[in-house]
Amino acid sequence: MFTTGLLLVLVTMALALIRALRGPSLFDRILAVNMFGTSTVLGIAVLGFVTDRPAFLDIALVYALISFITTIATLKYFEYGSLGHGRRERDSG
Amino acid sequence: MALLLDVLSWICLVGGGFFCVVGGIGVLRLPDFFSRLHASGVIDTLGAGLVLFGLLLQAESLDVALRLVLIFFFLLFTVPTATHALAKSALQGGLEPEVDDDGGASSNS
C-alpha cells in the first residue's frame, strides 16, 4: 500500500525534473523545484511509515518549510538582483 | 474496524498519489506558465491532502498524527504564498498570460 503511494510520488518527482530541464523560462524551473520539494515532503512522510520510523515526519516538516523559503529567496534574488544589502553597504552606498 | 481503516487509507494513499501524478502531467503538458501554476496547485492541495490523510489513518500514536496534521497545515499556508510570489515575479519578469481575445465577453471593450 505504502509502496504504491511512494511509487506514484516518485513518478511525480520525475515529471517535475523533466519540466525543470525543459522549462523554457526561469520561472518554470522555480515552479518545478517547488513541486519537487513538495513531493519530496510526501515521499519522506510515506517512507517514514514504510520503515516505521516516526522521526521521518519531523524531517518532512522541516523540508516543507525549507522548500518554501528556498522558493521565496530564489524569487527575491531574481526580482531584485540581490538578496538585500547589509547595513554597511546600505549606509555607505 | 482495522480492515476498514486499511482499505480507506489504501484508497486515500493511492488516490493522493494519482492526483500527484495528474498534477505532474499537467505541469508537463499545459502550454502556458500560469496554467502550469494551477497544475502544481493540484499536487499541493489534493495530492498532499489525500496522501497525508491516508497516512493519518495509519498513525498508531497521537504524536505521529499530530505531526501529520502539522505538515498539512504548514503546506496549506506556505504553498499558496509561494505560488503567489512566483506568479507576481513572473508577471514582473515579463511573462504574459495567454489571453485569447477572440472577441469573447472579457475583451469586448
N, CA and C atoms of all chains as a GROMACS GRO file, in nm:
protein
  606
    1MET      N    1   0.084  -0.120   0.000
    1MET     CA    2   0.000   0.000   0.000
    1MET      C    3   0.088   0.125   0.000
    2PHE      N    4   0.185   0.122   0.097
    2PHE     CA    5   0.271   0.242   0.102
    2PHE      C    6   0.357   0.247  -0.023
    3THR      N    7   0.400   0.127  -0.071
    3THR     CA    8   0.493   0.131  -0.183
    3THR      C    9   0.426   0.189  -0.306
    4THR      N   10   0.295   0.160  -0.328
    4THR     CA   11   0.230   0.220  -0.446
    4THR      C   12   0.227   0.371  -0.430
    5GLY      N   13   0.192   0.419  -0.308
    5GLY     CA   14   0.191   0.564  -0.288
    5GLY      C   15   0.328   0.623  -0.312
    6LEU      N   16   0.431   0.553  -0.260
    6LEU     CA   17   0.568   0.603  -0.278
    6LEU      C   18   0.605   0.605  -0.425
    7LEU      N   19   0.564   0.499  -0.498
    7LEU     CA   20   0.598   0.493  -0.641
    7LEU      C   21   0.536   0.610  -0.716
    8LEU      N   22   0.409   0.639  -0.685
    8LEU     CA   23   0.341   0.748  -0.755
    8LEU      C   24   0.408   0.881  -0.724
    9VAL      N   25   0.452   0.899  -0.600
    9VAL     CA   26   0.520   1.025  -0.564
    9VAL      C   27   0.652   1.034  -0.640
   10LEU      N   28   0.720   0.920  -0.655
   10LEU     CA   29   0.848   0.922  -0.730
   10LEU      C   30   0.823   0.958  -0.876
   11VAL      N   31   0.710   0.909  -0.931
   11VAL     CA   32   0.679   0.944  -1.071
   11VAL      C   33   0.658   1.095  -1.081
   12THR      N   34   0.590   1.153  -0.979
   12THR     CA   35   0.569   1.298  -0.982
   12THR      C   36   0.702   1.371  -0.979
   13MET      N   37   0.796   1.320  -0.899
   13MET     CA   38   0.927   1.386  -0.894
   13MET      C   39   0.993   1.380  -1.031
   14ALA      N   40   0.981   1.265  -1.098
   14ALA     CA   41   1.043   1.254  -1.231
   14ALA      C   42   0.980   1.356  -1.326
   15LEU      N   43   0.846   1.368  -1.321
   15LEU     CA   44   0.779   1.464  -1.409
   15LEU      C   45   0.826   1.605  -1.376
   16ALA      N   46   0.845   1.633  -1.248
   16ALA     CA   47   0.889   1.768  -1.210
   16ALA      C   48   1.029   1.793  -1.265
   17LEU      N   49   1.115   1.690  -1.261
   17LEU     CA   50   1.252   1.709  -1.313
   17LEU      C   51   1.249   1.733  -1.462
   18ILE      N   52   1.160   1.661  -1.532
   18ILE     CA   53   1.152   1.682  -1.678
   18ILE      C   54   1.112   1.826  -1.706
   19ARG      N   55   1.012   1.876  -1.630
   19ARG     CA   56   0.971   2.016  -1.650
   19ARG      C   57   1.088   2.108  -1.614
   20ALA      N   58   1.166   2.074  -1.513
   20ALA     CA   59   1.278   2.162  -1.474
   20ALA      C   60   1.380   2.168  -1.587
   21LEU      N   61   1.405   2.054  -1.654
   21LEU     CA   62   1.504   2.053  -1.761
   21LEU      C   63   1.450   2.125  -1.883
   22ARG      N   64   1.319   2.103  -1.911
   22ARG     CA   65   1.267   2.154  -2.038
   22ARG      C   66   1.214   2.294  -2.024
   23GLY      N   67   1.187   2.338  -1.901
   23GLY     CA   68   1.114   2.463  -1.880
   23GLY      C   69   1.174   2.577  -1.958
   24PRO      N   70   1.098   2.642  -2.052
   24PRO     CA   71   1.161   2.750  -2.128
   24PRO      C   72   1.206   2.865  -2.038
   25SER      N   73   1.120   2.908  -1.946
   25SER     CA   74   1.158   3.030  -1.873
   25SER      C   75   1.211   2.990  -1.737
   26LEU      N   76   1.273   3.087  -1.672
   26LEU     CA   77   1.332   3.064  -1.540
   26LEU      C   78   1.226   3.024  -1.440
   27PHE      N   79   1.106   3.086  -1.457
   27PHE     CA   80   1.004   3.065  -1.354
   27PHE      C   81   0.948   2.924  -1.364
   28ASP      N   82   0.953   2.862  -1.485
   28ASP     CA   83   0.910   2.722  -1.492
   28ASP      C   84   1.003   2.636  -1.408
   29ARG      N   85   1.131   2.673  -1.409
   29ARG     CA   86   1.227   2.590  -1.333
   29ARG      C   87   1.202   2.607  -1.184
   30ILE      N   88   1.174   2.731  -1.142
   30ILE     CA   89   1.148   2.751  -0.999
   30ILE      C   90   1.023   2.677  -0.960
   31LEU      N   91   0.922   2.678  -1.049
   31LEU     CA   92   0.798   2.606  -1.022
   31LEU      C   93   0.827   2.457  -1.008
   32ALA      N   94   0.911   2.404  -1.099
   32ALA     CA   95   0.940   2.260  -1.095
   32ALA      C   96   1.014   2.225  -0.966
   33VAL      N   97   1.107   2.313  -0.923
   33VAL     CA   98   1.181   2.284  -0.799
   33VAL      C   99   1.086   2.288  -0.680
   34ASN      N  100   0.993   2.385  -0.684
   34ASN     CA  101   0.897   2.394  -0.575
   34ASN      C  102   0.812   2.267  -0.569
   35MET      N  103   0.771   2.219  -0.686
   35MET     CA  104   0.688   2.099  -0.692
   35MET      C  105   0.768   1.978  -0.647
   36PHE      N  106   0.898   1.975  -0.686
   36PHE     CA  107   0.983   1.864  -0.645
   36PHE      C  108   0.995   1.861  -0.493
   37GLY      N  109   1.008   1.981  -0.432
   37GLY     CA  110   1.020   1.988  -0.287
   37GLY      C  111   0.896   1.934  -0.218
   38THR      N  112   0.779   1.973  -0.271
   38THR     CA  113   0.656   1.925  -0.205
   38THR      C  114   0.644   1.775  -0.219
   39SER      N  115   0.676   1.721  -0.337
   39SER     CA  116   0.662   1.575  -0.348
   39SER      C  117   0.770   1.504  -0.267
   40THR      N  118   0.885   1.571  -0.242
   40THR     CA  119   0.983   1.509  -0.152
   40THR      C  120   0.926   1.500  -0.012
   41VAL      N  121   0.853   1.606   0.028
   41VAL     CA  122   0.792   1.604   0.162
   41VAL      C  123   0.702   1.482   0.173
   42LEU      N  124   0.617   1.461   0.070
   42LEU     CA  125   0.525   1.346   0.075
   42LEU      C  126   0.604   1.215   0.073
   43GLY      N  127   0.710   1.212  -0.010
   43GLY     CA  128   0.788   1.088  -0.018
   43GLY      C  129   0.849   1.053   0.115
   44ILE      N  130   0.904   1.155   0.186
   44ILE     CA  131   0.968   1.128   0.314
   44ILE      C  132   0.864   1.082   0.416
   45ALA      N  133   0.745   1.146   0.410
   45ALA     CA  134   0.641   1.106   0.507
   45ALA      C  135   0.601   0.960   0.484
   46VAL      N  136   0.580   0.924   0.356
   46VAL     CA  137   0.540   0.785   0.328
   46VAL      C  138   0.654   0.691   0.363
   47LEU      N  139   0.779   0.734   0.335
   47LEU     CA  140   0.894   0.649   0.368
   47LEU      C  141   0.903   0.628   0.518
   48GLY      N  142   0.868   0.733   0.593
   48GLY     CA  143   0.869   0.718   0.739
   48GLY      C  144   0.774   0.609   0.784
   49PHE      N  145   0.662   0.596   0.712
   49PHE     CA  146   0.566   0.492   0.751
   49PHE      C  147   0.611   0.356   0.700
   50VAL      N  148   0.680   0.354   0.583
   50VAL     CA  149   0.724   0.224   0.530
   50VAL      C  150   0.826   0.164   0.624
   51THR      N  151   0.924   0.248   0.668
   51THR     CA  152   1.030   0.192   0.753
   51THR      C  153   0.994   0.206   0.901
   52ASP      N  154   0.868   0.249   0.926
   52ASP     CA  155   0.818   0.255   1.062
   52ASP      C  156   0.908   0.338   1.152
   53ARG      N  157   0.948   0.456   1.102
   53ARG     CA  158   1.029   0.548   1.184
   53ARG      C  159   0.952   0.681   1.191
   54PRO      N  160   0.888   0.711   1.306
   54PRO     CA  161   0.811   0.836   1.313
   54PRO      C  162   0.898   0.960   1.304
   55ALA      N  163   1.031   0.944   1.321
   55ALA     CA  164   1.117   1.063   1.318
   55ALA      C  165   1.118   1.124   1.177
   56PHE      N  166   1.086   1.044   1.076
   56PHE     CA  167   1.090   1.096   0.939
   56PHE      C  168   0.991   1.211   0.922
   57LEU      N  169   0.884   1.208   1.002
   57LEU     CA  170   0.783   1.312   0.982
   57LEU      C  171   0.839   1.448   1.022
   58ASP      N  172   0.933   1.451   1.120
   58ASP     CA  173   0.994   1.580   1.153
   58ASP      C  174   1.077   1.628   1.034
   59ILE      N  175   1.146   1.534   0.970
   59ILE     CA  176   1.227   1.572   0.854
   59ILE      C  177   1.136   1.629   0.745
   60ALA      N  178   1.021   1.563   0.725
   60ALA     CA  179   0.929   1.611   0.620
   60ALA      C  180   0.880   1.750   0.656
   61LEU      N  181   0.853   1.771   0.784
   61LEU     CA  182   0.804   1.903   0.828
   61LEU      C  183   0.908   2.010   0.798
   62VAL      N  184   1.033   1.984   0.838
   62VAL     CA  185   1.138   2.084   0.818
   62VAL      C  186   1.161   2.106   0.670
   63TYR      N  187   1.151   1.996   0.593
   63TYR     CA  188   1.176   2.010   0.449
   63TYR      C  189   1.069   2.094   0.383
   64ALA      N  190   0.945   2.082   0.432
   64ALA     CA  191   0.837   2.164   0.373
   64ALA      C  192   0.869   2.311   0.393
   65LEU      N  193   0.919   2.348   0.512
   65LEU     CA  194   0.949   2.489   0.538
   65LEU      C  195   1.069   2.534   0.455
   66ILE      N  196   1.171   2.448   0.449
   66ILE     CA  197   1.292   2.488   0.377
   66ILE      C  198   1.260   2.508   0.230
   67SER      N  199   1.176   2.422   0.172
   67SER     CA  200   1.149   2.436   0.027
   67SER      C  201   1.071   2.563   0.003
   68PHE      N  202   0.987   2.604   0.102
   68PHE     CA  203   0.915   2.730   0.084
   68PHE      C  204   1.012   2.847   0.088
   69ILE      N  205   1.104   2.844   0.186
   69ILE     CA  206   1.198   2.956   0.199
   69ILE      C  207   1.289   2.961   0.078
   70THR      N  208   1.326   2.843   0.026
   70THR     CA  209   1.412   2.843  -0.094
   70THR      C  210   1.343   2.912  -0.210
   71THR      N  211   1.213   2.879  -0.228
   71THR     CA  212   1.142   2.940  -0.340
   71THR      C  213   1.137   3.091  -0.324
   72ILE      N  214   1.104   3.136  -0.203
   72ILE     CA  215   1.093   3.281  -0.182
   72ILE      C  216   1.228   3.349  -0.201
   73ALA      N  217   1.335   3.288  -0.150
   73ALA     CA  218   1.468   3.350  -0.163
   73ALA      C  219   1.509   3.356  -0.310
   74THR      N  220   1.483   3.248  -0.384
   74THR     CA  221   1.522   3.249  -0.526
   74THR      C  222   1.447   3.358  -0.600
   75LEU      N  223   1.318   3.370  -0.569
   75LEU     CA  224   1.239   3.471  -0.639
   75LEU      C  225   1.289   3.610  -0.603
   76LYS      N  226   1.321   3.629  -0.474
   76LYS     CA  227   1.367   3.762  -0.435
   76LYS      C  228   1.498   3.794  -0.506
   77TYR      N  229   1.585   3.693  -0.518
   77TYR     CA  230   1.714   3.718  -0.582
   77TYR      C  231   1.692   3.759  -0.727
   78PHE      N  232   1.602   3.689  -0.798
   78PHE     CA  233   1.587   3.720  -0.940
   78PHE      C  234   1.504   3.846  -0.961
   79GLU      N  235   1.424   3.881  -0.860
   79GLU     CA  236   1.341   4.000  -0.882
   79GLU      C  237   1.421   4.126  -0.854
   80TYR      N  238   1.502   4.125  -0.746
   80TYR     CA  239   1.571   4.249  -0.708
   80TYR      C  240   1.719   4.244  -0.741
   81GLY      N  241   1.763   4.132  -0.804
   81GLY     CA  242   1.902   4.129  -0.843
   81GLY      C  243   1.996   4.099  -0.728
   82SER      N  244   1.948   4.105  -0.605
   82SER     CA  245   2.037   4.067  -0.494
   82SER      C  246   1.948   4.035  -0.375
   83LEU      N  247   2.009   3.970  -0.272
   83LEU     CA  248   1.927   3.928  -0.158
   83LEU      C  249   1.928   4.037  -0.052
   84GLY      N  250   1.929   4.161  -0.091
   84GLY     CA  251   1.925   4.267   0.009
   84GLY      C  252   2.066   4.305   0.048
   85HIS      N  253   2.080   4.423   0.107
   85HIS     CA  254   2.215   4.474   0.137
   85HIS      C  255   2.236   4.476   0.287
   86GLY      N  256   2.364   4.453   0.330
   86GLY     CA  257   2.397   4.461   0.472
   86GLY      C  258   2.394   4.607   0.515
   87ARG      N  259   2.407   4.630   0.645
   87ARG     CA  260   2.396   4.769   0.692
   87ARG      C  261   2.511   4.850   0.634
   88ARG      N  262   2.636   4.790   0.630
   88ARG     CA  263   2.750   4.873   0.586
   88ARG      C  264   2.724   4.919   0.442
   89GLU      N  265   2.684   4.824   0.352
   89GLU     CA  266   2.667   4.866   0.212
   89GLU      C  267   2.558   4.972   0.202
   90ARG      N  268   2.452   4.951   0.277
   90ARG     CA  269   2.341   5.043   0.256
   90ARG      C  270   2.381   5.183   0.303
   91ASP      N  271   2.456   5.190   0.420
   91ASP     CA  272   2.491   5.326   0.468
   91ASP      C  273   2.592   5.389   0.373
   92SER      N  274   2.694   5.308   0.332
   92SER     CA  275   2.799   5.371   0.252
   92SER      C  276   2.752   5.390   0.108
   93GLY      N  277   2.663   5.298   0.056
   93GLY     CA  278   2.626   5.303  -0.086
   93GLY      C  279   2.549   5.428  -0.126
   94MET      N  280  -1.295  -0.327   1.195
   94MET     CA  281  -1.263  -0.185   1.208
   94MET      C  282  -1.124  -0.159   1.148
   95ALA      N  283  -1.030  -0.249   1.183
   95ALA     CA  284  -0.894  -0.227   1.131
   95ALA      C  285  -0.895  -0.242   0.980
   96LEU      N  286  -0.976  -0.341   0.931
   96LEU     CA  287  -0.980  -0.361   0.786
   96LEU      C  288  -1.033  -0.237   0.718
   97LEU      N  289  -1.138  -0.178   0.779
   97LEU     CA  290  -1.197  -0.057   0.719
   97LEU      C  291  -1.092   0.053   0.709
   98LEU      N  292  -1.014   0.070   0.820
   98LEU     CA  293  -0.910   0.175   0.818
   98LEU      C  294  -0.809   0.146   0.709
   99ASP      N  295  -0.769   0.017   0.699
   99ASP     CA  296  -0.668  -0.017   0.598
   99ASP      C  297  -0.720   0.013   0.459
  100VAL      N  298  -0.844  -0.028   0.430
  100VAL     CA  299  -0.898  -0.006   0.296
  100VAL      C  300  -0.910   0.144   0.269
  101LEU      N  301  -0.960   0.218   0.368
  101LEU     CA  302  -0.979   0.362   0.348
  101LEU      C  303  -0.844   0.430   0.326
  102SER      N  304  -0.744   0.391   0.408
  102SER     CA  305  -0.615   0.459   0.391
  102SER      C  306  -0.551   0.416   0.260
  103TRP      N  307  -0.576   0.291   0.215
  103TRP     CA  308  -0.522   0.250   0.086
  103TRP      C  309  -0.582   0.336  -0.025
  104ILE      N  310  -0.713   0.357  -0.017
  104ILE     CA  311  -0.779   0.438  -0.122
  104ILE      C  312  -0.724   0.580  -0.119
  105CYS      N  313  -0.713   0.638   0.003
  105CYS     CA  314  -0.665   0.777   0.011
  105CYS      C  315  -0.523   0.788  -0.040
  106LEU      N  316  -0.439   0.689  -0.001
  106LEU     CA  317  -0.298   0.698  -0.038
  106LEU      C  318  -0.282   0.690  -0.190
  107VAL      N  319  -0.348   0.588  -0.249
  107VAL     CA  320  -0.330   0.571  -0.394
  107VAL      C  321  -0.399   0.685  -0.467
  108GLY      N  322  -0.513   0.732  -0.414
  108GLY     CA  323  -0.580   0.846  -0.476
  108GLY      C  324  -0.493   0.970  -0.471
  109GLY      N  325  -0.430   0.994  -0.355
  109GLY     CA  326  -0.341   1.110  -0.344
  109GLY      C  327  -0.224   1.098  -0.440
  110GLY      N  328  -0.168   0.976  -0.450
  110GLY     CA  329  -0.059   0.956  -0.544
  110GLY      C  330  -0.105   0.979  -0.686
  111PHE      N  331  -0.227   0.935  -0.716
  111PHE     CA  332  -0.282   0.954  -0.851
  111PHE      C  333  -0.294   1.103  -0.881
  112PHE      N  334  -0.346   1.181  -0.784
  112PHE     CA  335  -0.361   1.325  -0.813
  112PHE      C  336  -0.226   1.392  -0.822
  113CYS      N  337  -0.126   1.339  -0.747
  113CYS     CA  338   0.009   1.395  -0.763
  113CYS      C  339   0.056   1.376  -0.906
  114VAL      N  340   0.033   1.255  -0.960
  114VAL     CA  341   0.080   1.228  -1.097
  114VAL      C  342   0.001   1.312  -1.196
  115VAL      N  343  -0.130   1.329  -1.169
  115VAL     CA  344  -0.211   1.413  -1.259
  115VAL      C  345  -0.155   1.555  -1.260
  116GLY      N  346  -0.121   1.608  -1.140
  116GLY     CA  347  -0.061   1.741  -1.136
  116GLY      C  348   0.071   1.744  -1.209
  117GLY      N  349   0.152   1.638  -1.194
  117GLY     CA  350   0.280   1.634  -1.263
  117GLY      C  351   0.262   1.635  -1.414
  118ILE      N  352   0.165   1.556  -1.463
  118ILE     CA  353   0.140   1.553  -1.607
  118ILE      C  354   0.089   1.690  -1.652
  119GLY      N  355   0.004   1.751  -1.567
  119GLY     CA  356  -0.048   1.885  -1.602
  119GLY      C  357   0.066   1.984  -1.614
  120VAL      N  358   0.162   1.977  -1.522
  120VAL     CA  359   0.274   2.073  -1.530
  120VAL      C  360   0.353   2.050  -1.657
  121LEU      N  361   0.358   1.925  -1.703
  121LEU     CA  362   0.435   1.898  -1.825
  121LEU      C  363   0.362   1.943  -1.949
  122ARG      N  364   0.230   1.916  -1.952
  122ARG     CA  365   0.163   1.932  -2.081
  122ARG      C  366   0.096   2.068  -2.099
  123LEU      N  367   0.071   2.141  -1.993
  123LEU     CA  368  -0.005   2.266  -2.012
  123LEU      C  369   0.083   2.367  -2.085
  124PRO      N  370   0.024   2.447  -2.176
  124PRO     CA  371   0.106   2.529  -2.266
  124PRO      C  372   0.170   2.649  -2.196
  125ASP      N  373   0.098   2.707  -2.100
  125ASP     CA  374   0.139   2.840  -2.053
  125ASP      C  375   0.188   2.827  -1.909
  126PHE      N  376   0.280   2.918  -1.870
  126PHE     CA  377   0.336   2.908  -1.735
  126PHE      C  378   0.227   2.919  -1.630
  127PHE      N  379   0.132   3.010  -1.652
  127PHE     CA  380   0.034   3.038  -1.546
  127PHE      C  381  -0.064   2.922  -1.533
  128SER      N  382  -0.089   2.848  -1.643
  128SER     CA  383  -0.175   2.730  -1.626
  128SER      C  384  -0.096   2.620  -1.557
  129ARG      N  385   0.037   2.621  -1.575
  129ARG     CA  386   0.116   2.520  -1.501
  129ARG      C  387   0.112   2.550  -1.352
  130LEU      N  388   0.099   2.677  -1.317
  130LEU     CA  389   0.087   2.710  -1.175
  130LEU      C  390  -0.034   2.640  -1.116
  131HIS      N  391  -0.143   2.640  -1.197
  131HIS     CA  392  -0.264   2.573  -1.146
  131HIS      C  393  -0.239   2.426  -1.126
  132ALA      N  394  -0.168   2.364  -1.224
  132ALA     CA  395  -0.145   2.219  -1.213
  132ALA      C  396  -0.061   2.188  -1.091
  133SER      N  397   0.038   2.274  -1.062
  133SER     CA  398   0.121   2.244  -0.944
  133SER      C  399   0.041   2.265  -0.817
  134GLY      N  400  -0.065   2.350  -0.825
  134GLY     CA  401  -0.150   2.366  -0.708
  134GLY      C  402  -0.230   2.240  -0.681
  135VAL      N  403  -0.264   2.168  -0.788
  135VAL     CA  404  -0.341   2.043  -0.769
  135VAL      C  405  -0.263   1.948  -0.681
  136ILE      N  406  -0.130   1.941  -0.706
  136ILE     CA  407  -0.050   1.846  -0.629
  136ILE      C  408  -0.052   1.882  -0.482
  137ASP      N  409  -0.028   2.012  -0.454
  137ASP     CA  410  -0.006   2.050  -0.315
  137ASP      C  411  -0.134   2.039  -0.234
  138THR      N  412  -0.248   2.070  -0.295
  138THR     CA  413  -0.370   2.066  -0.213
  138THR      C  414  -0.426   1.925  -0.210
  139LEU      N  415  -0.458   1.872  -0.328
  139LEU     CA  416  -0.531   1.745  -0.330
  139LEU      C  417  -0.438   1.627  -0.307
  140GLY      N  418  -0.324   1.626  -0.382
  140GLY     CA  419  -0.232   1.512  -0.367
  140GLY      C  420  -0.182   1.502  -0.225
  141ALA      N  421  -0.128   1.614  -0.174
  141ALA     CA  422  -0.072   1.612  -0.039
  141ALA      C  423  -0.182   1.583   0.062
  142GLY      N  424  -0.300   1.644   0.044
  142GLY     CA  425  -0.406   1.624   0.142
  142GLY      C  426  -0.446   1.479   0.152
  143LEU      N  427  -0.467   1.414   0.036
  143LEU     CA  428  -0.512   1.274   0.040
  143LEU      C  429  -0.403   1.183   0.094
  144VAL      N  430  -0.277   1.206   0.050
  144VAL     CA  431  -0.169   1.118   0.097
  144VAL      C  432  -0.154   1.132   0.248
  145LEU      N  433  -0.154   1.258   0.296
  145LEU     CA  434  -0.134   1.276   0.440
  145LEU      C  435  -0.253   1.222   0.518
  146PHE      N  436  -0.374   1.233   0.459
  146PHE     CA  437  -0.490   1.178   0.530
  146PHE      C  438  -0.481   1.026   0.533
  147GLY      N  439  -0.435   0.967   0.422
  147GLY     CA  440  -0.418   0.821   0.422
  147GLY      C  441  -0.319   0.777   0.528
  148LEU      N  442  -0.211   0.855   0.544
  148LEU     CA  443  -0.113   0.821   0.647
  148LEU      C  444  -0.172   0.843   0.786
  149LEU      N  445  -0.256   0.947   0.796
  149LEU     CA  446  -0.314   0.977   0.927
  149LEU      C  447  -0.393   0.857   0.979
  150LEU      N  448  -0.464   0.789   0.885
  150LEU     CA  449  -0.545   0.674   0.929
  150LEU      C  450  -0.455   0.562   0.980
  151GLN      N  451  -0.332   0.560   0.931
  151GLN     CA  452  -0.242   0.451   0.974
  151GLN      C  453  -0.161   0.489   1.095
  152ALA      N  454  -0.178   0.611   1.144
  152ALA     CA  455  -0.091   0.656   1.254
  152ALA      C  456  -0.133   0.584   1.382
  153GLU      N  457  -0.035   0.520   1.450
  153GLU     CA  458  -0.071   0.447   1.573
  153GLU      C  459  -0.080   0.542   1.692
  154SER      N  460   0.020   0.633   1.703
  154SER     CA  461   0.020   0.714   1.826
  154SER      C  462  -0.023   0.855   1.793
  155LEU      N  463  -0.049   0.932   1.900
  155LEU     CA  464  -0.105   1.067   1.881
  155LEU      C  465  -0.001   1.160   1.822
  156ASP      N  466   0.127   1.146   1.865
  156ASP     CA  467   0.224   1.248   1.819
  156ASP      C  468   0.249   1.232   1.670
  157VAL      N  469   0.242   1.105   1.620
  157VAL     CA  470   0.259   1.089   1.475
  157VAL      C  471   0.145   1.158   1.403
  158ALA      N  472   0.023   1.140   1.454
  158ALA     CA  473  -0.093   1.202   1.390
  158ALA      C  474  -0.081   1.354   1.397
  159LEU      N  475  -0.032   1.403   1.512
  159LEU     CA  476  -0.020   1.549   1.526
  159LEU      C  477   0.080   1.603   1.425
  160ARG      N  478   0.190   1.528   1.405
  160ARG     CA  479   0.290   1.578   1.310
  160ARG      C  480   0.234   1.580   1.169
  161LEU      N  481   0.154   1.479   1.137
  161LEU     CA  482   0.097   1.476   1.002
  161LEU      C  483   0.005   1.594   0.980
  162VAL      N  484  -0.078   1.623   1.081
  162VAL     CA  485  -0.170   1.736   1.067
  162VAL      C  486  -0.090   1.866   1.056
  163LEU      N  487   0.021   1.873   1.133
  163LEU     CA  488   0.103   1.994   1.130
  163LEU      C  489   0.165   2.013   0.993
  164ILE      N  490   0.213   1.901   0.932
  164ILE     CA  491   0.271   1.910   0.797
  164ILE      C  492   0.167   1.964   0.701
  165PHE      N  493   0.045   1.910   0.713
  165PHE     CA  494  -0.058   1.952   0.618
  165PHE      C  495  -0.089   2.100   0.634
  166PHE      N  496  -0.093   2.148   0.760
  166PHE     CA  497  -0.126   2.290   0.778
  166PHE      C  498  -0.012   2.379   0.729
  167PHE      N  499   0.114   2.336   0.754
  167PHE     CA  500   0.226   2.417   0.702
  167PHE      C  501   0.217   2.423   0.551
  168LEU      N  502   0.191   2.306   0.488
  168LEU     CA  503   0.180   2.308   0.341
  168LEU      C  504   0.066   2.399   0.299
  169LEU      N  505  -0.044   2.395   0.376
  169LEU     CA  506  -0.162   2.474   0.338
  169LEU      C  507  -0.130   2.622   0.340
  170PHE      N  508  -0.039   2.665   0.431
  170PHE     CA  509  -0.012   2.808   0.441
  170PHE      C  510   0.102   2.849   0.349
  171THR      N  511   0.204   2.760   0.336
  171THR     CA  512   0.323   2.808   0.264
  171THR      C  513   0.306   2.799   0.114
  172VAL      N  514   0.237   2.697   0.064
  172VAL     CA  515   0.236   2.677  -0.082
  172VAL      C  516   0.160   2.786  -0.155
  173PRO      N  517   0.041   2.831  -0.108
  173PRO     CA  518  -0.023   2.941  -0.180
  173PRO      C  519   0.062   3.068  -0.179
  174THR      N  520   0.132   3.092  -0.069
  174THR     CA  521   0.217   3.212  -0.066
  174THR      C  522   0.328   3.201  -0.169
  175ALA      N  523   0.388   3.082  -0.177
  175ALA     CA  524   0.496   3.064  -0.275
  175ALA      C  525   0.441   3.078  -0.416
  176THR      N  526   0.323   3.021  -0.440
  176THR     CA  527   0.267   3.030  -0.576
  176THR      C  528   0.234   3.174  -0.609
  177HIS      N  529   0.186   3.249  -0.510
  177HIS     CA  530   0.153   3.391  -0.536
  177HIS      C  531   0.280   3.468  -0.568
  178ALA      N  532   0.385   3.443  -0.488
  178ALA     CA  533   0.511   3.517  -0.512
  178ALA      C  534   0.565   3.481  -0.650
  179LEU      N  535   0.550   3.351  -0.686
  179LEU     CA  536   0.600   3.306  -0.816
  179LEU      C  537   0.526   3.377  -0.928
  180ALA      N  538   0.393   3.383  -0.917
  180ALA     CA  539   0.315   3.445  -1.024
  180ALA      C  540   0.346   3.594  -1.033
  181LYS      N  541   0.362   3.658  -0.917
  181LYS     CA  542   0.387   3.804  -0.917
  181LYS      C  543   0.522   3.832  -0.984
  182SER      N  544   0.626   3.757  -0.946
  182SER     CA  545   0.755   3.789  -1.006
  182SER      C  546   0.759   3.744  -1.151
  183ALA      N  547   0.678   3.643  -1.187
  183ALA     CA  548   0.674   3.604  -1.329
  183ALA      C  549   0.611   3.716  -1.411
  184LEU      N  550   0.505   3.775  -1.356
  184LEU     CA  551   0.441   3.886  -1.430
  184LEU      C  552   0.540   4.000  -1.447
  185GLN      N  553   0.610   4.034  -1.337
  185GLN     CA  554   0.707   4.144  -1.348
  185GLN      C  555   0.824   4.103  -1.436
  186GLY      N  556   0.851   3.970  -1.439
  186GLY     CA  557   0.964   3.924  -1.518
  186GLY      C  558   0.935   3.926  -1.666
  187GLY      N  559   0.812   3.962  -1.705
  187GLY     CA  560   0.786   3.978  -1.846
  187GLY      C  561   0.706   3.864  -1.906
  188LEU      N  562   0.661   3.767  -1.823
  188LEU     CA  563   0.579   3.660  -1.880
  188LEU      C  564   0.436   3.709  -1.888
  189GLU      N  565   0.378   3.695  -2.006
  189GLU     CA  566   0.240   3.740  -2.021
  189GLU      C  567   0.151   3.618  -2.027
  190PRO      N  568   0.042   3.614  -1.946
  190PRO     CA  569  -0.050   3.500  -1.960
  190PRO      C  570  -0.117   3.502  -2.096
  191GLU      N  571  -0.138   3.382  -2.151
  191GLU     CA  572  -0.200   3.374  -2.285
  191GLU      C  573  -0.348   3.403  -2.269
  192VAL      N  574  -0.390   3.521  -2.312
  192VAL     CA  575  -0.534   3.553  -2.304
  192VAL      C  576  -0.583   3.554  -2.448
  193ASP      N  577  -0.672   3.459  -2.483
  193ASP     CA  578  -0.718   3.455  -2.625
  193ASP      C  579  -0.830   3.556  -2.641
  194ASP      N  580  -0.799   3.671  -2.710
  194ASP     CA  581  -0.905   3.773  -2.724
  194ASP      C  582  -0.972   3.752  -2.859
  195ASP      N  583  -1.056   3.647  -2.864
  195ASP     CA  584  -1.130   3.624  -2.991
  195ASP      C  585  -1.264   3.696  -2.981
  196GLY      N  586  -1.263   3.820  -2.921
  196GLY     CA  587  -1.388   3.892  -2.914
  196GLY      C  588  -1.480   3.835  -2.809
  197GLY      N  589  -1.423   3.762  -2.712
  197GLY     CA  590  -1.506   3.699  -2.610
  197GLY      C  591  -1.562   3.806  -2.517
  198ALA      N  592  -1.640   3.762  -2.417
  198ALA     CA  593  -1.707   3.857  -2.328
  198ALA      C  594  -1.602   3.943  -2.258
  199SER      N  595  -1.487   3.883  -2.226
  199SER     CA  596  -1.394   3.960  -2.141
  199SER      C  597  -1.328   4.072  -2.221
  200SER      N  598  -1.326   4.062  -2.355
  200SER     CA  599  -1.243   4.162  -2.423
  200SER      C  600  -1.326   4.244  -2.521
  201ASN      N  601  -1.455   4.262  -2.491
  201ASN     CA  602  -1.531   4.344  -2.588
  201ASN      C  603  -1.534   4.490  -2.541
  202SER      N  604  -1.412   4.540  -2.502
  202SER     CA  605  -1.411   4.680  -2.453
  202SER      C  606  -1.409   4.774  -2.572
   0.00000   0.00000   0.00000
